[in-house]
Amino acid sequence: MGPNPLVGVIYHWIGGLASASNFIPFRPIRRWSWEIYWIIQGFAAWIVAPLLMALLLVPNLAGVLHATPSAILWHAAIWGALWGIGGLTFGLSIRYLGIALGYAIALGFCTAFGTLMPPIFSGQIVAISHQAGGQVILLGVAVCMAAIAVNGLAGYSKEKEVPAEEKAALGERDYSFGKGLAVAIFAGIMSSCFAYGLASGKDIALIARGELRAHGGADLWQNLPVLVVVLWGGFFTNFLWSAILILRNRSGAQFLGAPGTNPMGTSTATGETLMEVDPRHLAREGRIRPGVLVANYLLASAAGVIWYFQFFFYSMGQTLMGKYDFSSWTLHMASIIIFATLWGIALKEWQDTSRRTRLLVSCGLFLLIASTVVVGYGNYLVAQ
């Protein structure tokens, strides 16, 4: 299958929608602390889903990984572990800034570092800047960065306009622009390590492509084994930190029904309601009911599976972008922010802001959409 940037852009948009939607199932989780549902979604996103999809779609997955030099596997996994730090703090940036602003700032830095650093280090940036299609791609990256800056300005304006009480009612009880900004910048830089992990795993993809062609499979699936290895590293980092929090906060009993508090919930945690609590059996009544506990597990797992599908579609889109597939990172990030902004609007995060702030959000959204069109057109020119 040859390059097809148009279809590649569509795949990136679907992946962006999956990524932007992954935090939505966290909101209805009841009486679970952050570290509990985070590690459950991580196990679904970084262990179960990638392994299952690779086993289903890539022939002889074990053989592919065994044939890969151990140094390559380690490099991909280490980049994944570094990305895991970014993914961990990314969740905190959403907690402190809300969906729209948290995505915009964190992914802005992630876009810049993840898109430009790999071709700069490889020396490919010189060839890119001297080719018409490459210049169009770089223009699209610049438009994307400008759009992210506009979204960040809109978020800052929102911080000044929306009272803390209204943020709490929207599930942003821990909203803090200063703390969230610092966390989001760090998260964005570290999250760009995922792009390095994918680049370092190209040999894994080549081996997988050989297996796919030998068995009549599609080249679209060649990057799925790379995701397995990179996400192993990401899971290790997140598991380690979640375990530390569970021990420090003594929240491990929540796995079996002890009560906690969801910091991303849309209402204040009060149990089922005070009227339903029998004061004679406070210890028993205070526990999470079995139906609620099962729902929590399902919601956290759903969040993880939805998250994984962002890179499932990313890996497919990247195979279709052609010679300068590094631009896939910009398309992916722009698509995520587009849909995160739309989710923010749907969840009324911007409802009490001024016309100026809403205009900034609209301009940022328009520029993001324009950036994906420009980058896609640049790849089309290169493919021609």
C-alpha positions as CSV (number, residue, x, y, z in Angstrom):
1,M,0.0,0.0,0.0
2,G,1.5,3.3,-1.1
3,P,1.2,6.7,0.6
4,N,-2.3,8.2,0.9
5,P,-2.2,11.3,3.0
6,L,-5.9,12.0,2.8
7,V,-6.9,8.7,4.4
8,G,-3.9,9.1,6.8
9,V,-5.4,12.4,8.0
10,I,-8.8,10.8,8.6
11,Y,-7.1,8.1,10.7
12,H,-5.4,10.7,12.7
13,W,-8.7,12.5,13.3
14,I,-10.3,9.3,14.6
15,G,-7.3,8.8,16.8
16,G,-7.6,12.4,18.1
17,L,-11.2,11.8,18.9
18,A,-10.4,8.7,20.9
19,S,-7.7,10.5,22.9
20,A,-9.8,13.6,23.6
21,S,-12.7,11.3,24.8
22,N,-10.6,9.1,27.1
23,F,-11.1,11.3,30.2
24,I,-14.8,11.4,29.9
25,P,-15.4,8.0,31.6
26,F,-13.4,9.2,34.6
27,R,-16.0,11.8,35.5
28,P,-18.8,9.4,36.6
29,I,-16.5,7.2,38.7
30,R,-17.8,7.4,42.3
31,R,-15.8,7.4,45.5
32,W,-12.5,6.2,44.0
33,S,-9.2,8.1,44.4
34,W,-7.2,9.2,41.4
35,E,-4.4,6.6,41.8
36,I,-6.9,3.8,41.9
37,Y,-8.7,4.4,38.6
38,W,-5.6,5.7,36.9
39,I,-3.7,2.3,37.4
40,I,-6.8,0.4,36.2
41,Q,-7.2,2.4,33.1
42,G,-3.4,2.1,32.6
43,F,-3.5,-1.7,32.7
44,A,-6.3,-1.7,30.1
45,A,-4.6,0.9,27.9
46,W,-0.9,-0.1,28.1
47,I,-1.0,-3.9,28.6
48,V,-4.3,-5.5,27.7
49,A,-5.5,-3.6,24.6
50,P,-2.1,-3.2,22.7
51,L,-1.2,-6.9,23.3
52,L,-4.7,-8.1,22.3
53,M,-4.9,-6.1,19.1
54,A,-1.3,-7.0,18.1
55,L,-2.1,-10.7,18.7
56,L,-5.2,-10.5,16.6
57,L,-3.8,-8.5,13.6
58,V,0.0,-9.4,13.4
59,P,1.0,-13.0,12.6
60,N,3.6,-14.5,14.9
61,L,3.9,-11.5,17.3
62,A,6.1,-13.5,19.6
63,G,8.4,-14.3,16.7
64,V,8.5,-10.6,15.7
65,L,9.6,-9.5,19.1
66,H,12.1,-12.4,19.5
67,A,13.7,-11.5,16.1
68,T,14.2,-7.9,17.2
69,P,17.6,-7.0,18.7
70,S,17.3,-6.6,22.4
71,A,18.9,-3.1,22.2
72,I,16.1,-1.9,20.0
73,L,13.5,-3.3,22.4
74,W,15.2,-1.6,25.3
75,H,15.4,1.8,23.6
76,A,11.7,1.7,22.6
77,A,10.7,0.7,26.2
78,I,12.9,3.3,27.8
79,W,11.4,6.1,25.6
80,G,8.0,4.7,26.6
81,A,9.0,4.9,30.3
82,L,10.0,8.5,29.8
83,W,6.7,9.2,28.0
84,G,4.9,7.5,30.9
85,I,6.1,10.3,33.2
86,G,4.5,12.7,30.7
87,G,1.3,10.7,30.6
88,L,1.2,10.6,34.4
89,T,1.6,14.4,34.8
90,F,-0.7,14.9,31.8
91,G,-3.5,13.4,33.9
92,L,-2.7,15.9,36.6
93,S,-2.8,18.8,34.1
94,I,-6.4,17.9,33.2
95,R,-7.2,17.8,36.9
96,Y,-5.8,21.3,37.5
97,L,-6.8,23.0,34.2
98,G,-9.8,21.2,32.9
99,I,-10.1,19.4,29.6
100,A,-9.8,22.2,27.0
101,L,-7.0,24.2,28.6
102,G,-5.1,21.2,29.9
103,Y,-5.0,19.5,26.5
104,A,-4.1,22.8,24.7
105,I,-1.0,23.6,26.8
106,A,0.4,20.1,27.4
107,L,-0.1,19.1,23.8
108,G,1.3,22.3,22.5
109,F,4.7,21.5,23.9
110,C,4.3,17.9,23.0
111,T,3.6,18.9,19.4
112,A,6.7,21.1,19.1
113,F,9.1,18.6,20.7
114,G,7.6,15.5,19.2
115,T,7.3,16.8,15.7
116,L,10.5,18.7,15.2
117,M,13.1,17.1,17.4
118,P,13.3,13.7,15.6
119,P,14.0,15.1,12.1
120,I,16.4,17.7,13.6
121,F,18.4,15.0,15.3
122,S,18.4,12.7,12.2
123,G,19.4,15.6,9.9
124,Q,16.2,15.1,7.8
125,I,15.1,18.7,8.6
126,V,17.6,20.0,6.0
127,A,16.0,18.1,3.1
128,I,12.5,19.0,4.4
129,S,13.2,22.7,4.3
130,H,14.5,22.6,0.7
131,Q,11.5,20.8,-0.7
132,A,8.2,22.5,-1.6
133,G,6.1,19.8,0.1
134,G,8.3,19.9,3.2
135,Q,8.0,23.6,3.4
136,V,4.2,23.3,3.4
137,I,4.4,20.7,6.2
138,L,6.6,23.0,8.3
139,L,4.1,25.8,7.6
140,G,1.3,23.6,8.9
141,V,3.3,22.8,12.1
142,A,3.7,26.6,12.6
143,V,0.0,27.1,12.2
144,C,-0.7,24.4,14.7
145,M,1.7,26.0,17.2
146,A,0.0,29.4,16.7
147,A,-3.4,27.8,17.3
148,I,-2.2,26.2,20.5
149,A,-1.0,29.6,21.7
150,V,-4.4,31.1,21.0
151,N,-6.1,28.3,22.9
152,G,-3.7,28.9,25.8
153,L,-4.6,32.6,25.8
154,A,-8.3,31.6,25.8
155,G,-7.7,29.4,28.9
156,Y,-5.9,32.2,30.7
157,S,-8.8,34.5,29.9
158,K,-11.1,31.9,31.3
159,E,-9.1,31.7,34.5
160,K,-9.8,35.4,35.1
161,E,-13.5,35.3,34.3
162,V,-15.0,32.1,35.8
163,P,-15.4,32.0,39.6
164,A,-14.0,29.1,41.6
165,E,-17.5,27.9,42.6
166,E,-18.5,27.5,39.0
167,K,-15.3,25.6,38.2
168,A,-16.1,23.2,41.1
169,A,-19.6,22.6,39.8
170,L,-18.1,21.6,36.4
171,G,-15.8,19.0,38.1
172,E,-12.8,21.4,38.3
173,R,-12.6,21.6,42.1
174,D,-8.8,21.4,42.0
175,Y,-8.5,24.1,39.3
176,S,-5.2,26.0,39.6
177,F,-3.8,27.9,36.6
178,G,-0.3,28.3,38.0
179,K,0.2,24.8,39.2
180,G,-1.6,23.4,36.2
181,L,0.6,25.4,33.8
182,A,3.8,24.1,35.3
183,V,2.6,20.5,35.2
184,A,1.2,20.8,31.7
185,I,4.5,22.2,30.3
186,F,6.5,19.4,31.9
187,A,3.9,16.8,30.8
188,G,4.0,18.1,27.2
189,I,7.8,17.9,26.9
190,M,7.9,14.4,28.4
191,S,5.0,13.2,26.4
192,S,6.8,13.9,23.2
193,C,9.1,11.0,24.1
194,F,6.4,8.7,22.6
195,A,7.4,10.0,19.2
196,Y,11.0,9.0,19.9
197,G,9.8,5.6,21.0
198,L,8.0,5.0,17.8
199,A,11.0,6.2,15.8
200,S,13.4,3.9,17.7
201,G,11.1,1.0,17.0
202,K,11.1,1.2,13.2
203,D,13.1,-2.0,13.0
204,I,10.3,-3.8,14.9
205,A,7.8,-2.5,12.4
206,L,9.9,-3.7,9.5
207,I,10.1,-7.2,10.9
208,A,6.3,-7.1,11.5
209,R,5.7,-5.9,7.9
210,G,7.7,-8.9,6.6
211,E,5.5,-11.2,8.6
212,L,2.3,-9.4,7.5
213,R,3.3,-9.7,3.8
214,A,4.2,-13.3,4.2
215,H,0.8,-14.1,5.6
216,G,-1.2,-11.8,3.3
217,G,-1.8,-9.2,6.0
218,A,-2.0,-5.4,5.6
219,D,1.0,-3.1,6.1
220,L,-1.4,-0.9,8.2
221,W,-0.7,-3.1,11.2
222,Q,3.1,-3.0,11.1
223,N,3.4,-0.5,14.0
224,L,1.2,-2.4,16.4
225,P,4.1,-4.5,17.9
226,V,6.0,-1.2,18.3
227,L,3.1,0.1,20.5
228,V,3.3,-3.0,22.6
229,V,6.9,-2.4,23.5
230,V,6.7,1.4,24.0
231,L,3.6,1.0,26.2
232,W,5.3,-1.6,28.4
233,G,7.7,1.2,29.4
234,G,4.9,3.6,29.9
235,F,3.0,1.2,32.1
236,F,6.1,0.6,34.3
237,T,6.4,4.3,35.1
238,N,2.7,4.8,35.9
239,F,2.5,1.6,37.9
240,L,5.4,2.6,40.0
241,W,4.0,6.1,40.8
242,S,0.5,4.8,41.4
243,A,1.8,2.1,43.8
244,I,3.7,4.9,45.7
245,L,0.5,6.9,46.0
246,I,-1.6,3.9,47.1
247,L,0.9,3.1,49.8
248,R,1.2,6.7,50.9
249,N,-2.5,7.4,50.9
250,R,-3.5,3.9,52.1
251,S,-6.1,3.8,49.4
252,G,-5.5,0.1,48.3
253,A,-8.7,-1.0,50.1
254,Q,-10.7,1.0,47.5
255,F,-10.1,-1.8,45.0
256,L,-12.5,-3.9,47.2
257,G,-15.0,-1.2,48.1
258,A,-13.5,1.2,50.7
259,P,-14.6,4.8,49.9
260,G,-12.5,7.5,48.4
261,T,-13.0,10.7,46.5
262,N,-12.8,11.2,42.7
263,P,-11.1,14.5,42.1
264,M,-12.5,14.7,38.6
265,G,-16.1,14.0,39.6
266,T,-18.8,16.4,38.6
267,S,-20.3,16.8,42.1
268,T,-19.1,16.8,45.7
269,A,-18.6,13.3,47.0
270,T,-21.2,12.6,49.7
271,G,-21.8,8.9,49.6
272,E,-25.0,7.8,48.0
273,T,-26.7,10.6,49.9
274,L,-26.8,11.2,53.7
275,M,-30.4,10.2,53.8
276,E,-29.6,6.7,52.6
277,V,-27.0,6.0,55.3
278,D,-28.1,4.0,58.3
279,P,-26.3,5.6,61.3
280,R,-26.3,2.2,63.1
281,H,-24.2,0.6,60.3
282,L,-21.9,3.5,59.3
283,A,-18.9,1.2,58.5
284,R,-21.0,-1.0,56.2
285,E,-23.0,1.8,54.6
286,G,-19.8,3.8,54.0
287,R,-18.4,1.2,51.6
288,I,-18.9,1.4,47.9
289,R,-21.9,-0.7,46.9
290,P,-21.1,-3.7,44.6
291,G,-23.0,-2.3,41.6
292,V,-21.1,1.0,41.9
293,L,-17.8,-0.8,42.3
294,V,-18.4,-2.9,39.2
295,A,-19.3,0.3,37.3
296,N,-16.1,2.0,38.4
297,Y,-14.0,-0.9,37.1
298,L,-15.9,-0.8,33.8
299,L,-15.6,3.0,33.4
300,A,-11.8,3.0,34.2
301,S,-11.2,0.1,31.8
302,A,-13.3,1.8,29.1
303,A,-11.2,5.0,29.5
304,G,-8.0,2.9,29.0
305,V,-9.3,1.1,25.9
306,I,-10.5,4.4,24.4
307,W,-7.1,5.9,25.1
308,Y,-5.3,3.0,23.4
309,F,-7.3,3.5,20.2
310,Q,-5.7,6.9,19.7
311,F,-2.4,5.2,18.9
312,F,-4.1,2.3,17.1
313,F,-5.4,4.8,14.5
314,Y,-2.2,6.9,14.8
315,S,-0.1,3.8,13.8
316,M,-2.4,3.3,10.8
317,G,-2.3,6.9,9.7
318,Q,1.5,7.1,10.0
319,T,2.0,4.3,7.5
320,L,0.0,6.3,4.9
321,M,1.7,9.7,5.3
322,G,4.7,8.9,3.0
323,K,8.3,10.1,3.2
324,Y,7.9,12.7,5.9
325,D,5.8,10.7,8.3
326,F,7.2,12.7,11.2
327,S,4.4,15.1,10.5
328,S,2.0,12.5,11.8
329,W,2.7,13.8,15.3
330,T,1.4,17.3,14.5
331,L,-1.7,15.8,12.9
332,H,-2.3,13.7,15.9
333,M,-1.8,16.5,18.4
334,A,-3.9,18.9,16.5
335,S,-6.7,16.4,16.2
336,I,-6.7,15.7,19.9
337,I,-6.9,19.4,20.8
338,I,-9.7,20.0,18.3
339,F,-11.9,17.3,19.9
340,A,-10.8,18.2,23.4
341,T,-11.9,21.8,22.7
342,L,-15.2,20.5,21.4
343,W,-15.6,18.4,24.5
344,G,-14.9,21.4,26.6
345,I,-17.6,23.3,24.8
346,A,-20.1,20.4,25.1
347,L,-19.3,20.1,28.9
348,K,-20.0,23.9,29.2
349,E,-16.5,24.7,30.4
350,W,-16.7,28.0,28.5
351,Q,-20.3,28.9,29.1
352,D,-19.7,31.8,31.5
353,T,-16.8,33.4,29.7
354,S,-16.8,36.6,27.8
355,R,-17.4,37.0,24.0
356,R,-13.7,37.7,23.6
357,T,-12.7,34.4,25.3
358,R,-15.2,32.4,23.2
359,L,-13.9,34.2,20.1
360,L,-10.3,33.1,21.0
361,V,-11.5,29.5,21.4
362,S,-13.2,29.7,18.0
363,C,-10.1,31.1,16.3
364,G,-7.9,28.5,17.9
365,L,-10.2,25.7,16.7
366,F,-10.2,27.2,13.2
367,L,-6.4,27.4,13.1
368,L,-6.1,23.8,14.3
369,I,-8.4,22.5,11.6
370,A,-6.4,24.6,9.1
371,S,-3.1,23.1,10.3
372,T,-4.3,19.6,9.7
373,V,-5.3,20.5,6.1
374,V,-2.0,22.3,5.4
375,V,0.1,19.4,6.8
376,G,-2.0,16.9,4.9
377,Y,-1.6,18.9,1.7
378,G,2.2,19.1,2.2
379,N,2.4,15.3,2.5
380,Y,0.3,15.0,-0.6
381,L,2.8,17.2,-2.5
382,V,5.7,15.1,-1.3
383,A,3.9,11.9,-2.3
384,Q,3.3,13.3,-5.8
